[in-house]
Amino acid sequence: MLRCGPQAQSRLSFERADTNKDSFVSFEELTAPRSPEEQCKQLYGEYAEYDGAKSCRCVKGYTADVNGTCIQGSKEVCTSQFGEHAEFDGINNCQCKNGTISNVNGTCVEGTDSACQSMYGELAQFQKSNSSCACNTGSVPDTNGTCVTASNELCQEWFGPNTVFNGENSCVCKKGFVYADGECFRGSNKICGSIIAGSKFDGNNNCVCRRGYEVDSVRSMCIKSEKKKAADGTPVEEIRPAPKQGTLSVTLVEAKHLPKMDIHTKCDPFVIISLGNQTKKSKVVKKTYHPQWEQSLVMTYTDAHETPQTVIFEVFDWDKVGAGEYIGHVEINLGDLMHEGVHGMLDLRARDGALVRGHDKNISAIYLEVTYIHTCTNTQTHASICILHLHIHIHIHSHAHISIRTSIHAYKKTNLYIHKDMLTCLRTCKKI
């Protein structure tokens, strides 16, 4: 039984539009800007909600009827729309039962080879394992979905010269290439970053997120993985103490989906980084919602002052007068940075902790690369021990230049000079 019929639904839509409650919807009320949540309810009914990214959806337990209005989901609702083989999945969708498929009209019918062939050609077959139609081995679907005999030549005709047939059912990119926008491109971290922000090329055919990050498919970016959860499902807050002294190697890469801060122009964003009692400011990128700073810097703190526990990145919109208009911030625990650096997109939050939404209603985010570097400390044996960054430039007194790319090692005092722009270990070091 449905809670909300068409007449009641129309009444609710009218009441939402009648913002001044005078029983009349004026043109101004009809065209007034509304939040994404209100727009979803206006379009799809009282039981619609905004998904936080780009789309509206029905709340859990409700599904869309033939008109797109969210109504209470049930087996009866699904069978009335999609036939006797349809069922409600208990969340938001009507689906065909196991062993059945959806035909060209959307009706659920018995799954057979002949049913698949009627829709996708004589080279199609029914797969019982996942109740779907697929092309036979040696064939691939064309742009109309019809299964045709495959070859390298056919794949290259469709997707370019860097494509091959995988011998089964798909055209794939050659090793060393990645797929984007209907074509295979030579794989690189830069290409992957343009496909999935914050990702890197794995050397084969894929763009992957760095350790500790996962793909947000809605926003096409790598985001920090969720915190570990306890047995009852609640997030576990791991608080690691910050070391008493250290150095941060910071690269401000870019930000995306920034909000509109001025009426007549886009943002002029810049970043202020705060570490304890010191701050540093990035350059200003003018008139953009997608600034690209590509700016690196080093920040150091010692035990001479109170040990900071976090480093804060605050994004502002530059103004001719004043310090700039606050947009949002990211706060990172220094103890966490000791164990794993940051390499990817992080969501911006307002001062009250709420997520910041951009001009396009997406969540605003900033791409950071932050690495913690230990500074030198004296041991009882008077050897100066330092942990160095993975990529270190060392200048020897003879002016020979050595570029070291290796894992983290321990070093001790000798007659070498470490370039101060690459690390802040102020003593000279030699590998043990």
C-alpha positions as CSV (number, residue, x, y, z in Angstrom):
1,M,0.0,0.0,0.0
2,L,1.4,3.4,-1.0
3,R,1.7,6.2,1.4
4,C,1.4,9.0,-1.1
5,G,-0.8,9.1,-4.1
6,P,-0.5,11.5,-7.1
7,Q,-3.0,14.0,-5.6
8,A,-1.2,14.1,-2.3
9,Q,2.2,14.3,-4.0
10,S,1.1,17.3,-6.1
11,R,-0.2,19.0,-2.9
12,L,3.2,18.4,-1.2
13,S,5.0,19.9,-4.2
14,F,2.8,22.9,-4.2
15,E,3.4,23.5,-0.5
16,R,7.1,23.3,-0.9
17,A,7.0,25.9,-3.7
18,D,4.7,28.2,-1.7
19,T,7.5,29.5,0.5
20,N,5.5,32.5,1.9
21,K,2.5,30.3,2.6
22,D,-0.1,32.6,0.9
23,S,-1.7,29.7,-1.0
24,F,-0.3,31.1,-4.3
25,V,2.9,30.2,-6.1
26,S,4.4,33.3,-7.7
27,F,6.9,33.3,-10.5
28,E,9.6,34.4,-8.0
29,E,8.8,31.5,-5.7
30,L,8.8,29.1,-8.6
31,T,12.2,30.2,-9.9
32,A,13.8,30.9,-6.5
33,P,17.1,29.1,-5.9
34,R,16.7,26.0,-3.8
35,S,19.1,23.6,-2.1
36,P,19.9,20.3,-3.9
37,E,17.7,18.4,-1.3
38,E,14.7,20.7,-2.0
39,Q,15.2,20.4,-5.7
40,C,15.2,16.6,-5.5
41,K,11.9,16.6,-3.5
42,Q,10.4,19.1,-5.9
43,L,11.2,16.8,-8.9
44,Y,10.7,13.3,-7.5
45,G,8.5,13.7,-4.4
46,E,8.7,13.8,-0.6
47,Y,10.7,10.6,-0.4
48,A,13.6,11.7,-2.7
49,E,17.0,12.9,-1.4
50,Y,20.2,14.3,-2.7
51,D,23.0,11.8,-2.9
52,G,25.7,14.3,-2.0
53,A,27.3,14.4,-5.4
54,K,25.4,14.9,-8.6
55,S,22.1,13.0,-8.5
56,C,18.8,12.5,-6.7
57,R,17.7,9.2,-5.4
58,C,14.8,7.6,-3.4
59,V,15.4,7.1,0.3
60,K,15.9,3.6,1.5
61,G,12.8,1.5,1.2
62,Y,11.3,3.5,-1.7
63,T,11.6,3.2,-5.4
64,A,10.7,5.3,-8.5
65,D,7.4,4.6,-10.3
66,V,6.9,5.0,-14.0
67,N,6.7,8.8,-13.6
68,G,9.9,9.0,-11.6
69,T,8.2,9.8,-8.3
70,C,9.6,8.0,-5.3
71,I,7.0,5.6,-3.7
72,Q,7.2,2.9,-1.1
73,G,8.8,-0.1,-2.5
74,S,7.1,-3.5,-2.5
75,K,6.8,-6.7,-4.6
76,E,3.4,-5.5,-5.8
77,V,4.8,-2.2,-7.0
78,C,7.6,-3.9,-8.9
79,T,5.4,-6.6,-10.5
80,S,2.9,-4.0,-11.6
81,Q,5.6,-2.2,-13.6
82,F,8.0,-4.9,-14.7
83,G,6.0,-8.1,-14.8
84,E,5.5,-11.2,-12.6
85,H,9.2,-12.0,-12.5
86,A,10.2,-8.7,-10.8
87,E,10.9,-8.2,-7.1
88,F,11.9,-5.4,-4.8
89,D,15.5,-5.5,-3.5
90,G,14.6,-4.0,-0.1
91,I,16.6,-0.9,-0.8
92,N,15.7,1.3,-3.8
93,N,15.3,-0.8,-6.8
94,C,13.0,-3.2,-8.7
95,Q,15.0,-6.1,-10.2
96,C,14.4,-9.2,-12.2
97,K,14.6,-12.5,-10.2
98,N,17.4,-15.0,-10.6
99,G,17.1,-16.8,-13.9
100,T,15.3,-14.0,-15.6
101,I,16.3,-10.9,-17.7
102,S,14.8,-7.6,-18.7
103,N,13.6,-7.5,-22.3
104,V,13.6,-4.5,-24.7
105,N,10.4,-3.2,-23.0
106,G,11.9,-3.5,-19.5
107,T,9.7,-6.5,-18.6
108,C,11.3,-9.4,-16.7
109,V,11.2,-12.6,-18.8
110,E,12.6,-16.1,-18.5
111,G,16.3,-16.1,-19.3
112,T,17.2,-18.2,-22.3
113,D,19.7,-18.2,-25.2
114,S,16.8,-17.4,-27.6
115,A,15.7,-14.5,-25.5
116,C,19.2,-13.0,-25.5
117,Q,19.6,-13.6,-29.2
118,S,16.4,-11.8,-30.0
119,M,17.9,-8.7,-28.4
120,Y,21.7,-9.0,-29.0
121,G,22.1,-11.1,-32.2
122,E,22.8,-14.8,-32.9
123,L,26.2,-14.6,-31.1
124,A,24.6,-13.8,-27.8
125,Q,24.0,-16.4,-25.0
126,F,22.3,-16.5,-21.6
127,Q,24.6,-16.8,-18.5
128,K,22.9,-18.6,-15.6
129,S,25.7,-17.6,-13.2
130,N,24.7,-13.9,-13.1
131,S,21.3,-14.0,-15.0
132,S,22.5,-11.8,-17.9
133,C,23.1,-11.9,-21.6
134,A,26.7,-12.0,-22.9
135,C,28.5,-12.4,-26.2
136,N,29.9,-15.8,-27.0
137,T,33.7,-16.2,-26.8
138,G,35.3,-14.6,-29.8
139,S,32.7,-11.9,-30.2
140,V,32.1,-8.4,-28.7
141,P,29.1,-6.0,-28.6
142,D,29.1,-3.2,-31.2
143,T,27.8,0.3,-30.5
144,N,24.2,-1.0,-30.7
145,G,24.8,-3.9,-28.3
146,T,24.7,-6.5,-31.0
147,C,27.4,-9.3,-30.7
148,V,29.7,-9.4,-33.7
149,T,32.8,-11.4,-34.5
150,A,35.9,-9.8,-32.9
151,S,39.4,-9.1,-34.1
152,N,42.3,-6.8,-33.4
153,E,41.5,-4.9,-36.6
154,L,37.9,-4.4,-35.4
155,C,38.9,-3.2,-32.0
156,Q,41.5,-0.8,-33.5
157,E,38.8,0.6,-35.8
158,W,36.6,1.3,-32.8
159,F,39.1,2.5,-30.2
160,G,42.3,3.4,-32.0
161,P,45.6,1.8,-32.8
162,N,46.6,1.0,-29.2
163,T,43.7,-1.5,-28.7
164,V,43.7,-5.3,-29.1
165,F,41.1,-8.1,-28.8
166,N,41.7,-10.1,-25.6
167,G,40.6,-13.4,-27.2
168,E,37.4,-13.6,-25.1
169,N,34.8,-10.9,-25.2
170,S,36.4,-7.5,-25.0
171,C,38.6,-5.0,-26.7
172,V,41.3,-3.9,-24.3
173,C,44.2,-1.4,-24.3
174,K,47.7,-2.7,-25.0
175,K,50.0,-3.1,-22.0
176,G,51.2,0.4,-20.9
177,F,48.0,2.2,-22.1
178,V,44.9,3.2,-20.2
179,Y,41.3,3.8,-21.4
180,A,39.6,7.2,-21.3
181,D,37.0,8.9,-23.4
182,G,36.7,6.1,-25.9
183,E,40.4,5.8,-26.6
184,C,43.6,4.2,-25.2
185,F,46.3,6.6,-24.1
186,R,49.9,6.0,-23.1
187,G,49.8,5.4,-19.4
188,S,51.4,7.9,-17.0
189,N,50.7,9.4,-13.6
190,K,49.6,12.7,-15.3
191,I,47.1,10.9,-17.6
192,C,45.7,8.9,-14.7
193,G,45.4,12.1,-12.6
194,S,43.3,13.6,-15.3
195,I,41.0,10.5,-15.4
196,I,40.8,9.9,-11.6
197,A,42.1,12.8,-9.6
198,G,44.9,11.7,-7.2
199,S,45.5,8.3,-8.9
200,K,48.7,6.9,-10.4
201,F,49.5,4.6,-13.3
202,D,50.2,1.0,-12.2
203,G,52.5,0.2,-15.2
204,N,50.0,-2.1,-16.8
205,N,46.5,-0.8,-17.8
206,N,45.1,0.7,-14.7
207,C,44.9,3.9,-12.8
208,V,45.0,3.1,-9.1
209,C,44.8,5.1,-5.8
210,R,47.8,5.2,-3.5
211,R,47.9,3.2,-0.3
212,G,45.3,4.4,2.2
213,Y,43.0,5.9,-0.5
214,E,40.1,4.6,-2.5
215,V,38.2,5.6,-5.6
216,D,35.1,7.8,-5.2
217,S,33.4,6.8,-8.5
218,V,30.8,9.5,-8.3
219,R,33.4,12.3,-8.2
220,S,36.2,10.4,-10.1
221,M,38.8,11.1,-7.5
222,C,40.9,9.2,-4.9
223,I,39.7,9.9,-1.3
224,K,41.1,8.9,2.1
225,S,39.8,5.5,3.0
226,E,37.3,5.3,5.8
227,K,38.6,4.8,9.4
228,K,38.7,1.4,10.9
229,K,35.5,0.2,12.5
230,A,34.9,-1.6,15.8
231,A,32.9,-4.8,16.0
232,D,29.7,-2.7,16.4
233,G,30.4,-0.8,13.2
234,T,31.3,2.5,14.9
235,P,34.5,4.3,13.6
236,V,37.6,3.8,15.7
237,E,39.5,7.1,16.2
238,E,43.3,6.2,16.2
239,I,45.1,9.1,17.8
240,R,48.9,8.9,17.3
241,P,51.1,11.4,19.3
242,A,53.1,13.8,17.3
243,P,56.9,13.6,17.5
244,K,58.6,16.5,19.3
245,Q,60.4,17.7,16.3
246,G,60.3,17.1,12.5
247,T,59.9,18.5,9.0
248,L,57.0,18.4,6.6
249,S,57.6,18.3,2.8
250,V,54.4,19.8,1.3
251,T,53.2,20.0,-2.2
252,L,50.0,21.9,-3.0
253,V,48.8,20.4,-6.2
254,E,45.2,21.5,-7.0
255,A,41.7,21.9,-5.7
256,K,38.4,21.1,-7.3
257,H,34.7,22.0,-7.1
258,L,35.3,25.2,-5.1
259,P,32.2,27.3,-4.3
260,K,31.2,30.6,-5.9
261,M,32.3,33.3,-3.5
262,D,31.7,36.5,-5.5
263,I,28.6,37.5,-7.5
264,H,30.3,38.6,-10.7
265,T,33.5,36.5,-10.9
266,K,35.0,33.1,-10.0
267,C,37.3,32.4,-7.0
268,D,40.8,33.7,-6.6
269,P,41.9,30.9,-4.2
270,F,45.0,30.6,-2.1
271,V,46.1,28.4,0.8
272,I,47.4,29.2,4.3
273,I,49.3,26.4,6.0
274,S,49.6,26.5,9.8
275,L,52.0,24.3,11.7
276,G,52.3,25.3,15.4
277,N,53.2,29.0,15.6
278,Q,54.3,29.3,12.0
279,T,52.3,29.9,8.8
280,K,53.0,29.9,5.1
281,K,50.9,31.2,2.2
282,S,50.6,29.9,-1.3
283,K,50.4,31.9,-4.5
284,V,46.9,33.2,-5.6
285,V,45.4,31.6,-8.7
286,K,42.9,34.0,-10.3
287,K,39.4,33.4,-11.5
288,T,38.9,29.6,-11.2
289,Y,37.0,26.9,-9.4
290,H,39.8,24.4,-10.2
291,P,43.1,26.1,-9.1
292,Q,46.4,24.4,-9.9
293,W,49.1,25.6,-7.6
294,E,51.8,22.9,-8.2
295,Q,53.8,24.6,-5.3
296,S,56.2,22.9,-3.0
297,L,57.5,24.0,0.4
298,V,59.1,22.7,3.6
299,M,58.0,23.5,7.2
300,T,60.0,22.6,10.3
301,Y,59.2,22.6,14.0
302,T,61.4,21.8,17.0
303,D,61.0,21.0,20.7
304,A,61.9,24.6,21.5
305,H,58.1,25.4,21.3
306,E,55.0,23.5,22.2
307,T,54.7,20.5,19.9
308,P,51.9,21.0,17.3
309,Q,49.6,18.0,16.9
310,T,48.2,18.9,13.5
311,V,49.0,20.8,10.3
312,I,46.1,22.8,8.9
313,F,45.5,23.8,5.3
314,E,43.0,26.7,5.0
315,V,41.6,27.7,1.6
316,F,40.6,31.4,1.1
317,D,39.2,33.5,-1.7
318,W,41.6,36.5,-2.3
319,D,40.1,40.0,-2.0
320,K,41.6,43.3,-2.7
321,V,40.7,44.4,0.8
322,G,41.2,42.2,3.9
323,A,42.7,38.8,4.5
324,G,40.5,37.0,2.1
325,E,37.2,35.1,2.5
326,Y,37.3,31.7,4.2
327,I,36.3,28.7,2.0
328,G,37.2,25.6,3.9
329,H,40.0,23.6,5.6
330,V,41.8,20.3,5.9
331,E,43.4,19.2,9.2
332,I,46.0,16.4,9.3
333,N,47.4,14.7,12.4
334,L,51.2,14.8,12.5
335,G,51.3,11.4,14.3
336,D,49.5,9.9,11.3
337,L,51.9,11.5,8.9
338,M,54.8,9.8,10.6
339,H,53.3,6.4,9.7
340,E,52.0,7.2,6.2
341,G,52.1,10.4,4.1
342,V,49.2,12.0,2.3
343,H,49.0,11.7,-1.5
344,G,45.5,12.5,-2.8
345,M,42.3,14.4,-2.6
346,L,40.9,15.5,0.8
347,D,37.5,17.0,1.3
348,L,37.3,20.6,2.5
349,R,35.3,21.3,5.6
350,A,33.7,24.4,7.0
351,R,34.6,25.7,10.5
352,D,31.6,23.8,11.9
353,G,32.9,20.5,10.4
354,A,30.3,20.4,7.6
355,L,31.5,19.4,4.1
356,V,31.9,22.4,1.7
357,R,29.9,22.2,-1.5
358,G,31.1,23.8,-4.7
359,H,29.5,25.9,-7.4
360,D,28.5,22.7,-9.1
361,K,27.0,21.2,-5.9
362,N,29.9,18.7,-5.7
363,I,32.0,18.4,-2.5
364,S,35.0,20.7,-2.6
365,A,38.4,19.0,-2.3
366,I,42.1,19.8,-2.3
367,Y,44.9,17.6,-3.6
368,L,47.9,17.4,-1.2
369,E,51.2,15.6,-1.1
370,V,52.5,15.7,2.5
371,T,55.5,13.7,3.8
372,Y,56.9,13.7,7.3
373,I,60.7,13.8,7.6
374,H,62.6,13.2,10.9
375,T,65.2,15.8,11.8
376,C,68.5,14.8,13.2
377,T,68.9,13.8,16.9
378,N,72.0,13.1,18.9
379,T,72.5,9.6,20.3
380,Q,74.6,8.5,23.3
381,T,77.3,7.5,20.8
382,H,77.4,11.0,19.4
383,A,76.4,9.8,15.9
384,S,73.9,12.0,14.2
385,I,71.0,9.9,13.0
386,C,68.5,11.1,10.5
387,I,65.7,9.5,8.4
388,L,65.8,10.9,4.9
389,H,63.1,11.5,2.3
390,L,62.8,8.7,-0.3
391,H,64.1,11.0,-3.1
392,I,67.2,12.9,-1.9
393,H,69.7,15.1,-3.7
394,I,73.2,15.0,-2.1
395,H,76.0,17.3,-3.0
396,I,79.5,16.0,-2.2
397,H,82.4,18.5,-1.6
398,S,84.0,17.4,-4.9
399,H,80.8,18.8,-6.6
400,A,79.8,15.5,-8.0
401,H,76.1,15.1,-8.0
402,I,74.4,11.9,-6.8
403,S,70.6,11.3,-7.1
404,I,69.6,8.6,-4.7
405,R,66.3,6.8,-5.2
406,T,66.0,4.1,-2.5
407,S,64.1,3.1,0.6
408,I,64.4,5.0,3.9
409,H,67.8,4.4,5.5
410,A,69.6,5.6,8.6
411,Y,72.6,7.9,8.1
412,K,75.4,9.2,10.4
413,K,77.8,12.1,10.6
414,T,80.6,12.5,8.0
415,N,81.9,15.0,5.5
416,L,78.9,15.3,3.2
417,Y,76.5,18.2,2.7
418,I,72.8,17.7,2.4
419,H,71.0,20.2,0.2
420,K,68.9,22.3,2.6
421,D,66.0,22.7,0.0
422,M,65.5,18.9,-0.1
423,L,65.6,18.1,3.6
424,T,66.3,19.9,6.8
425,C,68.7,17.5,8.5
426,L,71.2,20.2,9.3
427,R,74.0,17.8,10.0
428,T,76.1,16.1,7.4
429,C,75.2,12.4,6.9
430,K,76.6,9.3,5.5
431,K,74.8,6.0,5.0
432,I,75.6,3.5,7.7
